[in-house]
Amino acid sequence: MFSFAAQIFHTYFQQRPRSMANVQFHTLDPLGQSAIELGLDSINALSPIEELTLEFDERTKQKLKRLSSSMSLSIRTLIESAINYTYAYAVETHKTSAELRTLMPMPGTFSVQISLSLETTSKLERLGMSQFVSGCAIMGINLLYDRLIAPEIPIHD
């Protein structure tokens, strides 16, 4: 008789599904089955959703590279962090989506493809900024740059 963990391992590698959502685990314990289904739902909820193309201007691109280098973070991680920072800024300052849009610079021609987590997408929806992802990213990059990098160090265009 296999242990519970061995059954999961065996089932996973036998079926090798593309998505864990369709895996049927055969256990004798209904509580264990419920726990597995709950865990799989949680994994699917935190998975990245669609891939987006964000557009930045040259100045923001340079700031992004500088922040990435200074903090040893990937560009994608930094962009998602910048969007989350914009959310935190909006909540702390009680800015509405209309007020945020007036503060956002225009996107540029430097494109980056990124998949956002469900958590970040949810924050954008709560702000009413789902259509302004590039603007939120640029705003967050600018806020992070202004707070973390010495302002007297110039950006070379």
C-alpha positions in Angstrom: 0.0 0.0 0.0 1.4 3.4 -1.0 1.5 6.3 1.4 -0.6 9.3 0.6 2.4 11.3 -0.7 3.5 8.3 -2.8 0.1 8.1 -4.3 0.2 11.8 -5.3 3.7 11.4 -6.7 2.8 8.2 -8.6 -0.4 9.7 -10.0 1.3 12.9 -11.1 4.2 11.2 -13.0 1.9 8.5 -14.5 -0.5 11.1 -16.0 1.9 14.1 -16.5 -0.9 16.5 -17.2 -0.4 20.0 -18.7 -2.5 21.4 -15.9 -2.8 20.1 -12.4 -6.4 21.2 -12.4 -7.5 18.1 -14.3 -5.7 15.5 -12.2 -7.9 13.1 -10.3 -6.3 11.8 -7.2 -7.6 8.5 -6.0 -7.6 8.3 -2.2 -9.7 6.6 0.3 -9.9 9.7 2.4 -12.5 12.3 1.3 -10.8 14.9 3.5 -7.5 14.4 1.8 -9.2 14.7 -1.6 -10.7 18.0 -0.5 -7.3 19.3 0.7 -5.7 18.4 -2.6 -8.5 20.2 -4.6 -8.2 23.2 -2.3 -4.5 23.3 -2.8 -4.8 23.0 -6.6 -7.4 25.8 -6.7 -4.9 28.0 -4.7 -2.1 27.3 -7.1 -4.3 28.1 -10.1 -5.4 31.3 -8.5 -1.8 32.5 -8.0 -0.7 31.5 -11.5 0.1 34.2 -14.0 -2.7 35.0 -16.4 -2.4 36.4 -19.8 0.8 37.9 -21.1 0.7 41.7 -21.6 2.9 44.0 -23.6 3.9 47.1 -21.7 5.4 50.1 -23.3 8.0 52.4 -21.7 9.8 55.6 -22.8 13.6 55.7 -23.0 14.0 57.5 -19.7 11.9 54.9 -17.9 13.8 52.1 -19.6 17.1 53.6 -18.2 15.6 53.9 -14.7 14.3 50.3 -14.9 17.8 49.0 -15.9 19.4 51.1 -13.1 16.9 49.8 -10.5 17.3 46.2 -11.7 21.1 46.4 -11.5 21.1 48.1 -8.1 18.7 45.8 -6.5 19.7 42.6 -8.3 16.2 42.0 -9.5 15.0 40.8 -12.9 13.2 43.3 -15.1 10.0 41.3 -14.8 10.1 41.2 -11.0 10.9 44.9 -10.8 8.0 45.8 -13.1 5.5 43.7 -11.1 6.9 45.3 -7.9 6.5 48.7 -9.4 2.9 48.1 -10.2 2.3 46.9 -6.7 4.1 50.0 -5.4 1.8 52.2 -7.4 -1.1 50.4 -5.7 0.4 51.0 -2.3 1.0 54.6 -3.2 -2.6 55.0 -4.3 -4.0 53.4 -1.2 -1.7 55.4 1.2 -2.4 58.8 -0.5 -6.1 58.0 -1.2 -5.8 58.8 -4.9 -8.6 57.9 -7.2 -8.1 56.3 -10.6 -8.8 59.6 -12.3 -6.2 61.3 -10.1 -3.6 58.6 -10.8 -4.2 58.9 -14.6 -3.4 62.6 -14.5 0.0 61.8 -12.8 1.0 59.0 -15.2 3.4 59.7 -18.0 2.7 58.6 -21.5 4.0 55.1 -22.6 6.9 55.0 -25.1 8.2 52.7 -27.7 10.3 50.2 -25.6 8.2 47.1 -25.2 8.3 44.4 -22.6 6.1 41.3 -22.4 5.1 40.2 -18.9 2.6 38.0 -17.2 1.2 39.5 -14.1 0.2 37.4 -11.1 -3.5 37.2 -10.2 -2.7 39.3 -7.0 -1.3 42.2 -9.1 -4.1 41.9 -11.6 -6.6 42.1 -8.8 -4.9 45.2 -7.4 -5.1 46.9 -10.8 -8.8 46.0 -11.0 -9.5 47.4 -7.5 -7.8 50.6 -8.6 -9.8 50.7 -11.8 -6.5 50.8 -13.7 -6.7 47.5 -15.7 -6.5 49.5 -18.9 -3.5 51.5 -17.8 -1.0 48.8 -16.8 1.9 50.5 -18.6 1.1 53.8 -16.9 1.0 52.1 -13.5 4.3 50.4 -14.1 5.9 53.7 -15.2 4.6 55.5 -12.2 5.8 52.8 -9.9 9.3 52.7 -11.5 9.5 56.5 -11.2 8.4 56.4 -7.5 10.9 53.6 -6.7 13.7 55.3 -8.6 13.1 58.6 -6.8 13.1 56.9 -3.4 15.9 54.4 -3.9 18.5 55.9 -6.3 20.3 59.2 -5.5 18.4 62.0 -7.4 21.7 63.8 -8.2 22.9 60.8 -10.3 21.8 61.6 -13.8 20.2 59.3 -16.3 21.8 59.2 -19.7 19.3 59.3 -22.5 
